[in-house]
Amino acid sequence: MSIYDQTFKISTGEDIPLSEYRDKVLLIVNVATNCGFTPQYKALQELHDRYSEVGLKIIAFPCNQFGGQEPGTDTEIAEFCSTNYGVTFEFASKSAVLGEEANPVHKYITNELGHEAPWNFTKYIIDLDGKIHETAPDTDPMEMEPLIKHALLNNIADTPKETTSVENI
């Protein structure tokens, strides 16, 4: 079993298989709109703007398990993030990331790493080999840029030059 065997729900209730993104570098983040780290949405959107065209896929997982900092509905969360941070990257439906009720993606990550997310805005980069790289909630997403670029360059090495240019990174 791998990370790509997992699914997540979107606000319509549809299950999305991570296998759809097997050729992407994934950045999975558990998020909350009332957290001290909420301004990280701006940097996450910047990473999305810079690298989505060359293989980065950001998926935010809203969660209300840390201090009740995500009380909104999927619609309210999407509106807040769009209005305040211009967010256009993908969101999973609000779900648990801890314990038995955790969504399948976070259950898998917890099993692989041997521990649960410590707080909102724990970030996981999944490289093309499915290896999970965790960064702490207080890590500015832009500090992850070198690791993202390295993972993307490995992806780009296998991409025809006419479709993607390393110079774009």
C-alpha positions in Angstrom: 0.0 0.0 0.0 1.2 3.5 -0.8 0.1 7.1 -0.3 -1.4 6.8 -3.9 -3.8 4.2 -2.7 -5.5 6.7 -0.4 -8.5 8.9 -1.2 -9.9 12.2 0.1 -13.3 13.8 0.0 -14.1 17.1 -1.6 -17.0 19.3 -0.6 -19.4 17.6 -3.0 -18.8 14.3 -1.1 -16.9 12.8 -4.1 -13.8 10.7 -3.2 -10.7 11.7 -5.1 -8.0 9.1 -5.4 -4.4 10.4 -4.8 -3.4 8.1 -7.7 -4.7 10.9 -10.0 -1.7 12.8 -8.8 1.0 10.1 -9.0 3.0 12.2 -11.4 2.9 15.3 -9.1 4.9 16.4 -6.1 2.2 16.7 -3.4 2.1 19.3 -0.6 -0.5 18.2 1.9 -1.4 20.7 4.7 -3.9 20.5 7.5 -5.3 24.0 7.8 -7.6 26.2 9.9 -8.9 29.7 9.3 -8.7 30.9 13.0 -5.1 29.8 13.7 -2.1 31.9 14.3 -0.5 30.2 11.3 -3.5 31.1 9.0 -1.4 33.8 7.2 0.6 30.9 5.7 -2.2 30.6 3.1 -0.5 33.5 1.3 2.9 31.6 1.0 1.1 28.4 0.1 -0.7 30.3 -2.7 2.6 31.7 -3.9 4.1 28.2 -4.1 1.0 27.1 -6.0 1.3 30.1 -8.4 5.0 29.3 -9.0 5.0 25.6 -9.3 1.6 24.1 -10.1 2.3 24.3 -13.9 5.5 22.2 -13.4 4.1 19.5 -11.2 3.3 20.7 -7.7 -0.2 19.8 -6.3 -1.2 21.4 -3.0 -4.1 19.9 -1.2 -5.4 21.6 2.0 -7.2 19.6 4.6 -9.3 21.8 6.9 -9.6 20.4 10.4 -11.2 21.5 13.6 -9.4 19.2 16.0 -6.8 21.7 17.2 -8.3 24.2 19.5 -11.5 24.4 17.5 -9.8 26.7 15.1 -11.7 25.6 12.0 -15.4 25.9 12.9 -16.6 26.9 9.4 -18.3 24.8 6.7 -16.5 23.8 3.5 -18.3 26.8 1.8 -17.3 29.3 4.5 -13.7 28.0 4.5 -13.4 28.3 0.7 -14.9 31.8 0.8 -12.6 33.0 3.6 -9.5 31.6 1.8 -10.4 33.0 -1.6 -11.4 36.5 -0.2 -8.5 36.9 2.2 -5.6 35.1 0.5 -6.7 34.6 -3.1 -6.4 30.8 -2.6 -7.0 28.7 -5.7 -5.3 25.4 -4.8 -7.4 22.3 -4.0 -9.2 21.8 -0.7 -10.4 18.5 0.8 -13.7 18.5 2.6 -13.3 19.4 6.3 -12.2 16.2 8.2 -10.3 14.8 11.1 -6.6 14.4 10.8 -6.2 12.7 14.2 -7.2 9.4 15.7 -9.6 6.8 14.4 -11.8 9.4 12.7 -8.8 10.7 10.6 -9.2 10.9 6.8 -7.5 8.1 4.9 -4.6 10.3 3.8 -3.7 11.4 7.3 -4.2 7.9 8.7 -1.6 6.7 6.1 0.8 9.6 6.9 0.5 8.9 10.6 1.2 5.2 10.1 4.2 5.9 7.9 5.8 8.6 10.2 4.8 7.0 13.5 3.1 10.1 14.9 0.2 12.4 14.3 0.2 16.0 13.1 1.1 18.1 16.1 -1.0 21.2 15.1 -2.6 23.1 12.3 -0.4 23.8 9.3 1.7 20.7 9.6 3.0 20.3 6.0 3.9 17.1 4.2 5.7 17.1 0.9 5.3 13.8 -1.0 8.0 13.3 -3.6 7.6 11.2 -6.7 8.8 8.1 -5.0 6.0 8.5 -2.4 8.5 9.5 0.4 6.9 11.8 3.0 8.9 14.9 4.1 7.3 16.6 7.2 7.7 20.2 8.2 6.5 21.8 11.4 3.5 24.0 11.7 5.5 27.1 12.3 7.7 26.5 9.2 7.1 29.2 6.6 6.0 27.4 3.5 8.6 29.4 1.5 11.3 27.6 3.5 10.2 24.4 1.9 10.9 25.8 -1.6 14.3 24.1 -2.0 12.9 20.7 -1.2 9.9 21.3 -3.6 12.3 22.5 -6.3 14.5 19.4 -5.9 11.5 17.1 -6.0 10.1 18.9 -9.1 13.5 18.8 -10.9 13.5 15.1 -10.5 10.0 15.1 -12.1 11.0 17.5 -14.8 14.0 15.3 -15.7 11.5 12.8 -16.9 9.3 15.4 -18.8 9.8 16.2 -22.5 11.6 19.6 -22.8 8.9 21.0 -25.0 6.3 20.8 -22.3 8.3 22.0 -19.2 11.3 24.1 -18.9 13.7 23.8 -15.9 14.3 27.5 -16.3 10.7 28.1 -15.1 11.9 26.9 -11.7 
